């Protein structure tokens, strides 16, 4: 048999046959290439060559793919897996390899997502799958190497900070940075802010939720060197000053390892830096044996939260701005109900401290582990109680609601100003109101209010005008113990030391559920909530003023005057 006869007997694809195969593939929910191989009798290599000619796309072989450099910094690994395509760098150009060249949606998405010139290539689905598997193995291996490296670093000794080491620092910049870190930790600050100004650098600590100015470093050169020192400690690019950078580093203070998470942001005067301080040992000591009683809630609020966290199924939502203590409250509630007889799983971003007897999963969006994907996997792990660190999107909201409706107790948080704004947040996400209220047991909105310093607080009545503007009838003012902090060494001159939590709790009943489903005005829902026992955040803050625990000024700072 001659060559021409062999060619005549080879399977052949034309546009008509390809259109027919595409219709069958869509109906059966399989790929076109898979169907051609199964029904057409094609050899994989011959099939790809014919498809490449027909689609006018060059074909990439497996050995070629492994020798190329994927551009995961532009099109991340998780998105590449989801859309079955990979962006590669080739010298100064880019090429996109896909096993599904027939999808118009993919082409439109990729051109919008990548937003740069690229050439399209065809790759066999099996080759693409093998490439993804190899990349995943490489990433896992790298994670293990990095973990081992961090472990070795800890064992060999993290950089130690003490007054002696600070005084013996090798340079002015090193001493300045180390003394700032040491002082911030001793002051129990949660963040350090380094803010550039013309010719200077301002240092501020966030203590008890409020920024406090500590000092100013004069001189542009010295200010820039301080930022560069922070970058070096965080293993960031000191030459890059035009884009934001994120990093982290560890130091040891008095034998205790402290984590610092660093955010560098370009500004009109140079670069600003914010360092989040995370003392895991202190947090663990705080969390161990943590109960709702320790957070400062009123007795009525504690009883309501305990009731919600003891339900057999449904959803407990905690809301409030960043830094309002939502996660700590959920940890306290979970710690109280964790008797060892239930499977409790959490998914968080990040996990700041560990709960004994609880499976905690960190979100890793770079690897494709989002809240939604992790939550789906959790539901297959036979949990009784689930904590979702934050509901950020409609997909996560839908899965969390379905979990609550199918016999699980779901603890979660969402960003909103009060319990009634949560309704609008979920409505904006497109969540079905009936499913939402059916799953929801209650909402807790909370704030952290600073306590007056016990060493320098004195009785001091504000002017009647201030009292009236704060929504307190002058006739009732005599029942309040108005106090203010003068400032002393114990509170670093702020007049406050420590914080308590206040809460606004909405317990759902049939009337409130019907009002939400009917999309009645918030005014009517508030009336029904008050009749059902809800006390608003403003009332809780004024109760603290009445008891002399905080100042009227602090209550006005944290809550809105009704």
C-alpha positions in Angstrom: 0.0 0.0 0.0 1.6 3.3 -1.1 1.7 6.6 0.9 -1.2 8.2 -0.9 -3.5 5.2 -0.1 -2.5 5.4 3.6 -3.3 9.1 3.7 -6.7 8.4 2.1 -7.6 6.0 4.8 -6.7 8.4 7.7 -9.6 10.0 9.6 -10.1 13.6 8.4 -11.8 16.6 9.9 -13.5 19.3 7.9 -15.6 22.2 9.1 -18.9 20.4 8.7 -17.8 17.4 10.8 -16.2 19.7 13.4 -19.5 21.6 13.8 -21.4 18.3 14.2 -18.9 17.1 16.8 -19.2 20.4 18.7 -23.0 20.0 18.9 -22.6 16.5 20.3 -19.9 17.5 22.8 -22.1 20.3 24.1 -25.1 18.0 24.5 -23.0 15.3 26.3 -21.0 17.8 28.4 -17.6 16.6 27.2 -14.7 18.3 25.3 -14.6 18.3 21.5 -11.1 16.8 21.5 -12.2 13.9 23.7 -15.2 13.1 21.5 -13.1 13.2 18.3 -10.6 10.8 19.9 -13.4 8.4 21.1 -15.7 8.5 18.1 -13.4 9.5 15.2 -10.6 7.0 15.7 -7.9 9.7 15.7 -4.4 9.3 16.9 -3.8 12.2 19.4 -0.8 13.7 17.6 -2.6 13.5 14.2 -5.7 14.9 15.7 -3.9 17.9 17.1 -2.1 18.6 13.9 -5.4 18.6 11.9 -7.1 20.8 14.5 -4.2 23.2 14.4 -4.4 23.5 10.7 -8.2 23.8 10.7 -8.2 26.4 13.5 -5.1 28.1 12.2 -3.4 27.7 15.6 0.1 26.3 16.2 0.2 23.2 18.4 2.4 22.9 21.6 3.8 19.5 22.5 4.3 18.3 26.0 8.1 18.5 26.0 7.9 22.1 24.7 5.4 23.1 27.4 7.7 21.9 30.2 10.6 24.0 28.8 8.6 27.2 28.8 8.1 29.8 31.6 4.5 30.2 32.8 3.4 33.8 33.6 1.4 33.0 36.8 2.1 36.5 38.0 -0.2 37.8 35.2 -2.7 34.9 34.9 -2.6 33.1 38.3 -2.4 29.3 38.6 -5.9 29.0 40.0 -7.5 31.0 37.2 -5.5 29.1 34.6 -6.8 25.7 36.0 -10.4 27.0 36.1 -10.4 28.2 32.5 -8.1 25.5 31.1 -5.5 27.7 29.6 -1.9 28.9 30.5 -0.1 32.1 29.7 3.6 31.6 28.8 6.4 34.1 28.4 8.6 33.7 25.3 11.4 36.3 25.2 9.5 39.6 25.1 6.2 38.0 23.8 3.3 36.1 25.4 1.4 33.1 24.2 -1.7 31.5 25.6 -2.1 27.7 25.4 -5.6 26.3 25.6 -7.2 22.9 25.1 -10.6 24.5 24.3 -10.1 26.8 21.3 -13.8 26.5 20.4 -15.0 28.7 23.3 -15.9 32.3 22.4 -16.4 33.1 26.1 -12.8 31.9 26.9 -11.3 34.1 24.2 -13.3 37.1 25.4 -12.4 36.5 29.0 -8.7 35.9 28.3 -8.3 39.0 26.1 -9.9 41.1 28.8 -8.1 39.5 31.7 -4.6 39.4 30.3 -4.8 42.8 28.6 -1.7 42.5 26.4 -0.8 41.2 23.0 -0.5 37.4 22.9 -0.5 34.5 20.4 -3.0 31.6 20.8 -1.7 28.0 20.8 -3.4 24.7 20.9 -2.5 22.0 23.5 -3.9 18.5 24.1 -6.2 18.3 27.2 -4.1 15.4 28.6 -0.9 17.4 28.2 -2.4 20.5 29.8 -3.7 18.4 32.7 -0.2 16.8 33.2 1.3 20.3 33.1 -1.0 21.5 35.9 -0.3 18.4 38.0 3.5 19.0 37.7 3.1 22.7 38.6 1.0 21.7 41.6 3.7 19.3 42.8 6.4 21.9 42.3 4.4 24.4 44.4 3.9 21.8 47.2 7.6 21.0 47.1 8.4 24.7 47.3 6.0 25.1 50.2 7.8 22.3 52.1 11.2 23.9 51.4 10.0 27.3 52.6 8.4 25.7 55.7 11.7 23.9 56.4 13.6 27.1 55.9 11.4 29.0 58.3 11.7 26.1 60.8 15.4 26.2 60.5 15.4 29.9 61.0 13.4 29.6 64.2 15.6 26.8 65.5 18.8 28.7 64.7 17.5 31.8 66.4 15.3 34.7 65.2 16.8 38.2 65.5 16.5 39.1 69.2 15.5 42.5 70.4 16.3 43.7 73.9 17.3 47.0 75.4 20.9 45.8 75.3 20.8 44.8 71.6 19.1 48.1 70.7 21.8 50.2 72.5 24.5 48.1 70.8 23.0 48.5 67.3 25.6 48.9 64.5 24.0 52.0 63.0 21.6 54.8 63.8 18.9 53.4 61.4 19.1 49.9 62.9 18.8 51.3 66.4 15.9 53.5 65.4 13.9 50.7 63.8 14.6 48.2 66.5 13.7 50.6 69.3 10.5 51.5 67.5 9.5 47.8 67.3 10.4 47.2 70.9 8.6 50.2 72.2 5.4 49.4 70.1 5.3 45.9 71.5 5.7 47.1 75.1 3.0 49.6 74.5 0.6 46.9 73.3 0.1 48.6 70.0 -1.6 46.7 67.3 0.0 48.6 64.4 2.9 50.9 63.7 2.4 53.6 61.0 5.4 55.2 59.4 4.1 58.2 57.3 6.3 60.2 55.0 6.0 64.0 55.0 8.2 66.7 53.3 11.6 66.2 54.9 10.5 64.0 57.7 8.9 60.7 58.8 6.1 60.5 61.4 5.8 57.5 63.7 2.4 56.6 65.1 1.1 53.6 67.1 -2.5 52.3 67.0 -3.3 51.6 70.6 -6.8 50.5 71.6 -8.0 51.2 68.1 -6.8 54.9 67.9 -3.7 56.3 66.3 -1.3 58.0 68.7 1.6 60.2 67.4 4.9 59.0 68.9 7.5 61.2 67.2 8.9 62.6 64.0 12.2 61.7 62.3 13.7 64.7 60.7 15.7 64.4 57.4 14.6 62.8 54.1 17.7 60.6 53.8 17.2 59.1 57.3 13.5 58.6 56.7 14.1 56.7 53.4 16.7 54.6 55.1 14.2 53.6 57.8 11.7 52.4 55.1 14.6 50.6 53.3 15.5 48.9 56.6 11.9 47.7 57.0 12.0 46.4 53.4 15.2 44.5 54.0 13.8 42.8 57.2 10.7 41.9 55.2 12.7 40.6 52.2 11.1 43.1 49.8 12.6 44.9 46.8 14.3 48.0 48.1 14.7 49.4 44.5 11.0 49.3 43.8 9.2 52.4 45.0 6.3 52.8 42.5 4.0 49.9 43.5 2.7 48.6 46.8 4.6 45.7 48.5 3.6 43.2 51.2 5.9 41.2 53.4 6.5 39.9 56.9 9.3 39.2 59.3 9.8 37.8 62.9 11.7 39.1 65.8 12.2 37.8 69.4 11.5 39.9 72.4 12.2 38.5 75.8 12.2 35.0 74.3 8.8 35.5 72.7 8.5 35.4 68.9 6.6 38.3 67.4 5.2 38.4 63.8 5.2 41.6 61.9 3.1 41.9 58.7 4.3 44.8 56.5 2.5 46.9 53.9 4.6 49.4 51.9 2.6 52.0 50.0 3.9 54.7 47.6 2.9 58.3 48.4 3.5 61.7 47.0 6.4 62.2 49.4 8.0 58.8 49.1 6.7 55.6 50.8 4.6 54.9 53.8 4.8 51.7 55.9 2.3 50.0 58.2 3.4 47.1 60.4 0.8 44.9 61.9 2.0 43.4 65.2 0.9 39.8 65.9 2.0 38.3 69.2 0.8 34.7 68.8 1.8 33.7 72.3 -0.1 36.5 73.9 -3.1 35.7 71.7 -2.9 32.1 72.6 -2.8 33.0 76.3 -5.8 35.2 75.8 -7.8 32.7 73.8 -7.1 29.8 76.2 -10.1 29.5 78.4 -11.7 32.5 76.6 -15.4 33.1 77.3 -17.9 35.7 76.4 -17.8 37.1 79.9 -14.2 38.3 79.4 -15.1 40.5 76.4 -17.1 43.0 78.3 -20.6 42.4 76.8 -23.6 43.1 79.0 -25.3 40.1 80.7 -28.3 40.3 78.3 -26.0 40.3 75.3 -24.0 37.4 76.6 -27.2 35.4 77.2 -28.4 36.1 73.6 -25.1 35.2 72.0 -25.0 32.0 74.0 -28.5 31.1 72.9 -27.6 31.7 69.2 -24.3 29.7 69.5 -26.2 26.7 71.1 -28.7 26.3 68.4 -28.6 22.9 66.6 -28.4 24.5 63.1 -28.8 27.8 61.4 -26.5 30.8 61.0 -25.0 33.3 63.5 -23.7 36.4 61.8 -21.4 38.9 63.5 -20.9 42.2 61.8 -18.9 45.4 62.3 -16.0 47.3 60.8 -12.4 45.9 60.6 -10.9 45.7 64.1 -14.1 45.6 66.0 -13.4 42.2 67.5 -15.7 40.1 65.4 -13.4 37.1 65.1 -12.5 37.1 68.9 -16.2 37.0 69.7 -16.8 34.0 67.4 -13.7 32.3 69.0 -15.2 32.9 72.4 -18.6 31.5 71.4 -17.0 28.4 69.7 -14.7 27.9 72.8 -17.8 27.7 75.0 -19.7 25.2 72.8 -16.6 23.1 72.0 -17.2 20.1 74.4 -15.4 17.6 72.2 -18.6 15.9 70.9 -18.9 17.9 67.7 -16.8 18.2 64.6 -15.9 21.9 64.3 -14.1 23.2 61.2 -13.1 26.8 60.4 -11.9 28.5 57.2 -10.1 31.8 57.8 -8.0 34.4 56.2 -5.6 34.4 58.1 -5.6 32.1 61.1 -4.2 34.3 63.8 -4.4 31.8 66.7 -5.2 28.2 67.2 -8.2 26.7 68.9 -7.6 23.3 70.5 -9.7 20.5 69.1 -10.8 22.5 66.0 -9.8 21.9 62.4 -8.7 25.3 61.1 -8.1 25.8 57.3 -6.3 28.9 56.0 -7.5 30.6 52.8 -4.9 30.5 50.0 -6.2 32.3 47.0 -3.0 32.0 45.0 -3.4 28.3 45.1 -7.1 28.4 44.4 -8.3 27.8 48.0 -11.0 30.5 48.4 -13.7 30.8 51.0 -16.2 29.3 48.6 -14.0 26.4 47.4 -12.9 25.6 51.0 -16.5 25.7 52.3 -17.6 23.2 49.7 -14.8 20.8 50.8 -15.7 21.4 54.4 -19.2 20.2 53.9 -17.9 16.9 52.6 -15.8 16.5 55.8 -18.8 15.7 58.1 -18.8 18.9 60.2 -21.4 19.7 62.9 -20.3 23.4 63.3 -18.6 25.6 60.7 -16.9 29.0 61.0 -16.5 31.0 57.8 -14.0 33.8 58.6 -15.8 36.3 56.3 -18.5 36.3 53.6 -17.2 38.4 50.8 -19.2 37.3 47.8 -22.4 35.8 46.6 -21.0 32.3 46.1 -19.7 32.0 49.6 -23.0 33.5 50.9 -25.1 30.9 49.0 -23.0 27.9 50.2 -23.0 29.1 53.8 -26.8 29.5 53.7 -27.2 26.1 52.2 -25.0 24.6 54.9 -27.2 26.3 57.6 -30.3 25.0 55.9 -29.0 21.4 55.8 -28.4 20.9 59.5 -25.1 22.7 60.3 -24.5 25.5 62.7 -22.6 28.2 60.8 -20.7 31.0 62.5 -19.6 33.8 60.2 -18.9 37.5 59.8 -19.7 40.2 57.2 -18.8 43.8 57.0 -21.7 46.2 57.8 -22.4 49.0 60.2 -25.3 47.5 62.1 -27.6 44.5 62.2 -30.0 46.1 59.7 -27.4 47.0 57.1 -26.6 43.2 56.9 -30.0 42.7 55.2 -29.0 45.1 52.5 -25.6 43.6 52.1 -27.0 40.1 51.4 -29.7 41.6 49.1 -27.0 43.4 47.1 -25.2 40.0 46.7 -28.3 38.6 45.0 -29.2 36.2 47.8 -32.8 34.9 47.9 -34.4 36.7 51.0 -36.5 33.6 51.9 -33.5 31.3 52.0 -31.5 33.9 53.9 -34.1 34.5 56.7 -34.8 30.7 56.9 -31.1 30.0 57.6 -30.5 33.0 59.8 -30.9 32.7 63.6 -29.6 36.1 64.6 -27.2 38.9 63.9 -24.7 40.5 66.3 -23.3 43.9 65.5 -20.4 45.0 67.8 -17.9 47.7 68.5 -15.0 48.1 70.9 -15.2 51.0 73.3 -12.1 52.3 75.2 -12.2 52.2 79.0 -11.2 55.1 81.1 -7.8 54.8 82.7 -8.4 53.8 86.4 -5.3 55.8 87.5 -6.3 59.2 86.1 -10.0 59.2 85.5 -11.9 62.0 87.3 -15.6 63.0 87.4 -16.2 65.8 84.9 -19.6 66.8 83.6 -19.7 68.0 80.0 -21.6 71.2 79.0 -25.3 70.9 78.7 -25.1 71.7 75.0 -22.7 68.7 74.5 -25.1 66.5 76.5 -28.1 67.5 74.4 -26.2 67.1 71.1 -25.3 63.6 72.3 -29.0 62.7 72.4 -29.3 62.7 76.2 -32.1 64.7 77.7 -30.7 67.2 80.3 -33.2 65.9 82.8 -31.7 62.4 82.6 -28.1 63.6 82.8 -28.1 63.5 86.6 -28.4 59.7 86.4 -25.1 59.5 84.4 -21.6 59.3 86.0 -19.7 61.6 83.5 -16.0 61.0 83.7 -12.9 61.8 81.6 -9.3 60.7 81.7 -6.7 63.3 82.3 -3.8 61.2 81.0 -0.9 59.7 82.9 2.1 57.5 82.5 0.0 54.3 82.9 -2.1 55.2 79.8 0.7 57.1 77.8 -1.3 60.3 78.3 -4.4 59.1 76.4 -6.7 58.9 79.4 -7.9 55.4 78.3 -6.6 51.9 78.9 -8.2 48.7 77.5 -11.4 48.2 75.7 -14.8 46.5 76.2 -17.2 45.2 73.5 -20.7 46.4 73.1 -23.3 44.7 71.0 -26.6 45.2 69.1 -28.4 41.8 68.7 -31.2 41.0 66.3 -32.9 37.7 67.2 -35.1 36.6 64.3 -38.8 35.7 64.9 -41.6 35.0 62.4 -42.6 38.7 62.3 -39.1 39.9 61.4 -38.6 37.2 58.9 -41.9 38.1 57.1 -40.9 41.8 57.1 -37.5 41.0 55.5 -39.0 38.7 52.9 -41.6 41.3 52.0 -38.8 43.9 51.7 -40.6 46.3 54.2 -38.8 49.6 55.1 -36.0 49.3 57.6 -38.0 51.6 59.9 -40.7 48.9 60.3 -38.0 46.2 60.9 -36.4 48.3 63.5 -39.7 48.8 65.3 -40.3 45.0 65.3 -36.8 44.4 66.5 -37.1 46.8 69.4 -40.4 45.1 70.4 -38.5 41.8 70.3 -35.9 43.1 72.8 -33.1 44.5 70.5 -31.0 47.3 72.1 -29.1 49.4 69.7 -25.3 50.1 69.8 -25.9 53.7 70.8 -27.8 52.6 73.9 -25.1 50.1 74.9 -22.4 52.8 74.6 -24.4 55.3 76.7 -24.9 52.6 79.3 -21.1 52.5 79.7 -21.1 56.3 80.1 -23.9 56.0 82.7 -21.7 53.6 84.7 -18.6 55.7 84.5 -16.7 53.1 82.4 -16.0 55.4 79.4 -16.4 59.1 78.5 -19.2 60.7 76.5 -16.6 61.7 74.0 -15.7 58.1 73.4 -19.3 57.0 73.0 -19.8 59.7 70.4 -16.6 58.6 68.6 -17.7 54.9 68.3 -21.5 55.2 67.8 -23.8 57.5 65.8 -26.1 59.9 67.7 -29.6 58.7 66.9 
